Amino acid sequence: MKSLFAKSITLIAVVTVIALAGCATKCTKCASGKPSITHEPFGTTQDGTPVEIYTLRNENGMEARIMTCGGIIQSIKVPDRNGNFGDVTLGYDTLDGYLTNSPYFGALIGRYGNRIARGHFTLEGQEYTLATNNGVNSLHGGLKGFDKVVWTVAEAEVEDEGPELKLTYLSKDGEEGYPGNLQVTATYKLMAKENALQLKFKATTDKDTVVNLTAHSYFNLDGGGSVALNHIVYIDADKYTPVDGTLIPTGELAPVAGTPFDFRTPTAIGARIGNDNEQLKFGGGYDHNWVVNHPMGKLALDARVTDPANGRVFEIWSTEPGLQFYSGNFLDGTIKGKGGVVYPHRGTFVMEPQHFPDSPNQPNFPSTVLHPGEVYHNTIIYKFSTE
């Protein structure tokens, strides 16, 4: 575990999503052909900035749709065991929902994914104050994080390995209270033959800062509109980070053995979510960070989720030291999403590879500090199959 707690000198972020997809929400076949990338208008923000949505397709007919607003993955469609395609991500059909009532559906998260206690941290002897947007804490970058800005398209073309979309954003010194001009690049590549959507994060800074980028897609392998408690989850982690009543880690790395947080044996999300357990009560269910077993920086399997009803299988791989598993506890049946479908309480699961929550205030956690001259990256892979 020493490498896990060693200070990171170079941090690196890559998200890879592997999925089969169709050309409609539900169909049995999808047209195949040459890899392609197309785009079209997707509305404007409240200040009049135009937003576009890019559709990436590979030769197998896989399709992924990505918005310039927030770098949001608007849809991923995968087959079930009978070959029927369905969109397995939650979200909206139009931009308006993402702007007015979105709990980070499909978004890129930054500068800092997850929570920072009371919106404060100290770096190199200087205290920084952040916007607090989650009770007393700062969450997912503050009031206007990376999920709410329009990214610039730097490249959109078909490479030998598949169609690629490259987005860039300059987060200026002082934005949401964070120090340093942070230059971020997010590159999505849909692999031509492997049915893989790859997202790479890269970031540099001109001043000491903290960075923790991640992706925040809401999944339901049944396609949305149903509870996800029947989904079977495996997480390769012997420990997790318990939290206080505001969901800030206590600093302890607690064993999962003998607790509802032990998913080393595949277990349904709903099997123990109602147990009389203080940590479950704090989160309203699962909303915690697991300390994955693989060394930080090594790409390995974090978790596997299956839907026994239709045979869809989801795997998430990453190089990050932590994995936030969230069971949709704050969905309350008031959000009407794609196709007018109502998203019920616990109608989803979210898996966010990350550095640990509140790391800037937790010296025993892996460091999220990025210095000038260093480069940030991390790798995440979403894989879909059937059984």
Stockholm file with secondary structure:
# STOCKHOLM 1.0

chainA/1-387         MKSLFAKSITLIAVVTVIALAGCATKCTKCASGKPSITHEPFGTTQDGTPVEIYTLRNENGMEARIMTCGGIIQSIKVPDRNGNFGDVTLGYDTLDGYLTNSPYFGALIGRYGNRIARGHFTLEGQEYTLATNNGVNSLHGGLKGFDKVVWTVAEAEVEDEGPELKLTYLSKDGEEGYPGNLQVTATYKLMAKENALQLKFKATTDKDTVVNLTAHSYFNLDGGGSVALNHIVYIDADKYTPVDGTLIPTGELAPVAGTPFDFRTPTAIGARIGNDNEQLKFGGGYDHNWVVNHPMGKLALDARVTDPANGRVFEIWSTEPGLQFYSGNFLDGTIKGKGGVVYPHRGTFVMEPQHFPDSPNQPNFPSTVLHPGEVYHNTIIYKFSTE
#=GR chainA/1-387 SS CHHHHSCCSSCCEEEEEECCCCSSSSBSCCCCCSCEEEEEEEEECTTCCEEEEEEEECTTCCEEEEESBTTCEEEEEEECTTSCEEECBCCCSSHHHHHHSCSSTTEEECSBCSEEGGGEEEETTEEEECCCCBTTBEETTSTTCGGGSBCEEEEEEEETTEEEEEEEEEECTTGGGCCSCEEEEEEEEECTTTCEEEEEEEEEESSCEECBCEEECCBCTTCSSSCCTTCEEEECEEEEECBCTTSCBCSCCEECTTSTTCCSSCEEGGGSTTSSCHHHHHHTSCEEEEEESSCTTSCEEEEEEECTTTCEEEEEEESSSEEEEECCTTCCSCEECGGGCEECTTCCBEEEEESCTTGGGCTTSCCCEECTTCCBCCEEEEEEEEC
#=GC SS_cons         CHHHHSCCSSCCEEEEEECCCCSSSSBSCCCCCSCEEEEEEEEECTTCCEEEEEEEECTTCCEEEEESBTTCEEEEEEECTTSCEEECBCCCSSHHHHHHSCSSTTEEECSBCSEEGGGEEEETTEEEECCCCBTTBEETTSTTCGGGSBCEEEEEEEETTEEEEEEEEEECTTGGGCCSCEEEEEEEEECTTTCEEEEEEEEEESSCEECBCEEECCBCTTCSSSCCTTCEEEECEEEEECBCTTSCBCSCCEECTTSTTCCSSCEEGGGSTTSSCHHHHHHTSCEEEEEESSCTTSCEEEEEEECTTTCEEEEEEESSSEEEEECCTTCCSCEECGGGCEECTTCCBEEEEESCTTGGGCTTSCCCEECTTCCBCCEEEEEEEEC
//
